[in-house]
Amino acid sequence: MASTQVTIAGIHFPSCVFNASGPRDVTLPELREIGASGSGAIVMKSCTPEPRDGNEEPRYADLPLGSINSMGLPNLGYTQYCEFPKDLAEYGKPVIASLAGMQPSDFPVLVEAFQKSDVDLIEVNLSCPNVKGKPQIGYDFEASDAILSLLDGLGDKPLGVKLPPYFDFVHFESMAAVLKKHKIAFITCVNSIGNALVIDAETERPVIRPKGGFGGLGGQYLKPTALANVRKFHELLGDRVQIIGVGGVYTGTDAFEFVLAGADAVQVGTAFMQEGLGCFARIDQELQAILDRKGYASAADAKGKLKAL
Ligand SMILES: Cc1cc2nc3c(=O)[nH]c(=O)nc-3n(C[C@H](O)[C@H](O)[C@H](O)COP(=O)(O)O)c2cc1C
């Protein structure tokens, strides 16, 4: 059988298929369930300096081809997520912290705390679209550069950045130039497409309440954009930064497409919300079957092997 094991920033992952930050990963019991599942890692909810209730409900809706959400970063506060890795060690898989500052000066405080914790990798979320009054930092290249400058040299644990989707080659190049200035081991592409609007024609209302219905779009709607982001950053960054693809992974075929585009691993968000814990082992097995059929010894073997047409 082909191997789906992968190494990211020197850390071994038993599978390259694992959960995305956000869905069902807020509390310790939820994180334990992910630990006991087929997920190749345990990614924790993006956390902030203080606990947050998040936005008013309804704030998540399933859609025919994905999801829309405006959760507003409900989380228990970073000190809890610094403690959880001790309880999660028994599952024998990497634990990834995700953090989101409310202001630039929060970022070094959170990163320093996680550098001292038992997490294996740290994902810095520069792309949350759903906090009222806060822009997606990743769309401001100077602000992103300034924040990453505050994180240089804070510790040895691998640092990654969760990026928003970009839609213009100039923007890919601007962000790639920022990333090259800092010690970034991996990027996670992409967060949901921010500020989409889904309307229920019967009720004549939006399907979620916060921000007048504007929210982040995930699932199948996102996959072509996510694949483009993985591919473009793979072209621009080469081997110096590893890439975790996320956006519309429901099947082994989806995962294989991300690997061909240049991803080392994939995360699963909406499909995990909709299917539950079984999705990880299923997608992993489907990916193994495709790799076998195609004659690849491992997912790593197929990385970036997208052919020209
Ligand atoms: C309910 C929900 C909550 C989310 N919360 C976070 C979060 O806290 N941090 C983050 O980086 N991304 C968050 N995301 C975005 C996902 O991690 C992922 O990037 C996005 O949903 C695209 O993947 P998908 O198509 O598999 O859903 C959230 C997504 C959903 C659906």
The ligand as a Gaussian input file, in Angstrom:
#p B3LYP/6-31G(d) Opt

LIG

0 1
 C      -17.238000      26.316000      11.537000
 C      -15.905000      26.750000      11.023000
 C      -15.009000      27.365000      11.878000
 C      -13.741000      27.767000      11.416000
 N      -12.863000      28.327000      12.294000
 C      -11.580000      28.580000      11.900000
 C      -10.592000      29.004000      12.828000
 O      -10.837000      29.169000      14.020000
 N       -9.340000      29.210000      12.367000
 C       -8.986000      29.022000      11.051000
 O       -7.812000      29.219000      10.697000
 N       -9.906000      28.613000      10.139000
 C      -11.177000      28.388000      10.540000
 N      -12.099000      27.906000       9.631000
 C      -11.694000      27.705000       8.225000
 C      -11.270000      26.266000       7.979000
 O      -10.133000      25.924000       8.758000
 C      -10.922000      26.047000       6.490000
 O       -9.809000      26.860000       6.137000
 C      -12.073000      26.385000       5.563000
 O      -13.318000      26.001000       6.107000
 C      -11.889000      25.709000       4.200000
 O      -11.854000      24.311000       4.324000
 P      -13.135000      23.371000       3.989000
 O      -13.535000      23.684000       2.584000
 O      -12.653000      21.982000       4.197000
 O      -14.204000      23.766000       4.954000
 C      -13.381000      27.543000      10.057000
 C      -14.302000      26.917000       9.192000
 C      -15.539000      26.533000       9.653000
 C      -16.500000      25.851000       8.693000

